[in-house]
Amino acid sequence: MAQIVIPTKEKLFNLDPLLKPTLGNIITWVILGVGFIITIIRFTVGIGSVTALTDAQPWGLWIGFDLLCGVCLAAGGYFTTVAVYVMGMKHFHSAVRPAVTTAFLGYAFVVVALLYDLGHPLRLPYMFFFPGTTSVLFEVGLCVATYLTVLFVEFSVAPLEWLGQKFPFLLTWRKWIIRITILLTIFGVTLSTLHQSSLGSLYLIAPEKLHPLWYSPFMPMFFFVSSMAAGASMVIFEGMFAHKGAHAYMDETHLRESGKVVLGFARAASFILMAYFMLKVIDVLVQSNAHWLSTGWGTWWLVEMLGFVLLPALLYAKGAVDGNVKLCQYTSALAIIGIVLNRFNVSMIAFNWQLPSADRYFPSFWEIWISIFVVTLIVTCYRFIVYHMPVLYEHPEFKGESH
């Protein structure tokens, strides 16, 4: 039986685990410190002081990684809640709170990252006052904002149980949220379907700029299908590191069911990745783009599809059949790299592919650091949450309840 660390009323905000001078914490402090300095420069001097963006490439790393990858890799929230609450797979229930927590943080920091990318960050909420109802970008922004609200409500159960020790009146709100769990799940998956696919639609306006092997009228479908594989893979990947870094905060249920979650999600990811691979191959044939496969771009496309889609699909299948949890966990990292590579190809590598190399976009050092800074903020916030709130364990006062 694991010894669960439960915060007491007197130690609700214990920061000791984050402030101990360990190697990991020191690296985190350095990244955050430099990131805050670059942030000050960006918001006082202007976006041009820290980026390599140009008129030819107005969207770069902060969109390709922080937005496209961030939203896709946060898909574990809708994927897990649908599996448990809609499809009735209750044996995966222990994965719900970690997945929703990761998804909420992912979407929240997507918004933070957007503030860096916008030339006028204070105009981010303008879309609510001046809606462009014929714009795909408006639909993405509206759905992401709405789904972030849904995720916040779903996630809030854990902090309400945490703070409820000191502020009992908060537990009334918790009861109401528990009652509308199914409604929140259905609303969330609907919103996810819309904006995950619409992120692909954003690049339909650039047929001349995106290489034919990646450009397709079916990009919205590709983005949505790949997001499901990303969601399943992120649940496995996040769980692997939670076991290593937050083992003391996991109860017996989470420890016992973690293997079932890994194997079940690996089986699902295998089917999804294989379907995605077949759809991409059919798309290349239907659009008569097979002749590009004999070029350098074709080689790169094959690296993406064979090395980071087909191979993970086969490894997931083998791991699920053999009951090899470790293989599935390592495969999740390979699948996540493949998702990131695909989004990079669409947004940067295969974008403006006809331009001379000297005119091609490459992110500046400061852009890369800010992206690392945002990821580090997500990890730091996740650590604080699991160290204090009942995410990896059931609160003793609420055992056996549905959420």
Steps between C-alpha positions, in 0.01 A plus 500: 500500500648834394547767766299793363617852579182699577537873577364609835318826570824646631703398194267565210771691311812304586761599237789293638508246209531786249761696698744226596838561329491181291650486151156495339380799701816700427459441125135604534596823681752589228251440219229699676737784593631547146147455364366781717779729377421422134132553579571849631701580187229367269219699664698823542707518181266311267459164326768580240767512770480128575372325186618414150148535359453685173216606270563181300480289819277679754427174685800314636603291799254659740213390276650174372606373843323699770159505327476211252697254713368636830134458406559159341701359791235625744244273333537243776229684692217440257632158396503367858172653618317364195646152561396499866174698514352446153632157398476364854862384537503548878823303538679806357350733761831555679635669185227766486633758744864487381381527139262789570768678703754467218241612245397804705860611547573438132212717380561768762862543394404492132322827579809626684719411201263681265565822691865477389408438137246778460642834396238667719438245780240717672279449196464126566143541637394720205351198323222488760404861428562499122417142394611395153238231454632399156856453630648162587737676740200648685349152532828365638531784749140473616513122538834503681378770740176312566670163540756654737204610713357147490838355598529746786163388636595132463841556657360714786374193686854424621581851632153521659569180694843638594377841616182351645697400810530866592198643316217243528252712305699421181387139518149606397640605161677166476169313534345698216797433271482127573133501395572651156806288419336326202376831360848652532654197328263514202543876467877462525535235230276701268720807541815290461373349174441850366825674588737203459383465142482876440869537584560298184255721313718803573758372250250435223540867402865439404499242217789676323717517812459153653666206326250273315592198713368679809235719342163329466133597504471233769738675741218571751432125523871419528545748784204358692595132454861566599383692806330183628826308469682790669248502785539128569880525475517798735301317767753214484800736486382723784418196712851361450663812644238537774596153622864601520469851641179487703482138613441602862187688395332201333257273681467125463225534238714713270801275543294185438307631198784685330601191299143451376485865394827474309406180316145616426606839365787341306252268328281798406798705382616211282168486314484878463858532372448218250181665375682834476784337304258343252310827456822688424613240247159504328511880492837500323370254240165674445666838452760352260789609721684167497764636262620730781607195702811461283624847600670624816165623630360153437778346707417736785128414471589128518713563810200660668248238392708183535716596798250694710157370397523142370778391736324628817177337380674163471690540829182601682325192358782268606520655847124475552486136383803395706395705806833684479433824689856630461494460123172693481639777719812542288288486185289789631809723483558395137136569411512844665816588307314397183208732580737790568690424178177504298395836641849638436487374141165665436578830670872550433712234328279434194358852508645749250685199358571673167692789657882496483664362811636842593145640511348213697385555857694359791396588858726728700670386819256713700197338335634156587571607859149642545350171379718311750398757762129437436546121520695541826219712642253223414716236670551721806127567533426129455747414774342751738153361426586132552701582814198672656175386339332158472592433137701178527297372793139504621437735788406289805182699557372443144596141425275315260337808349458522125745777406 
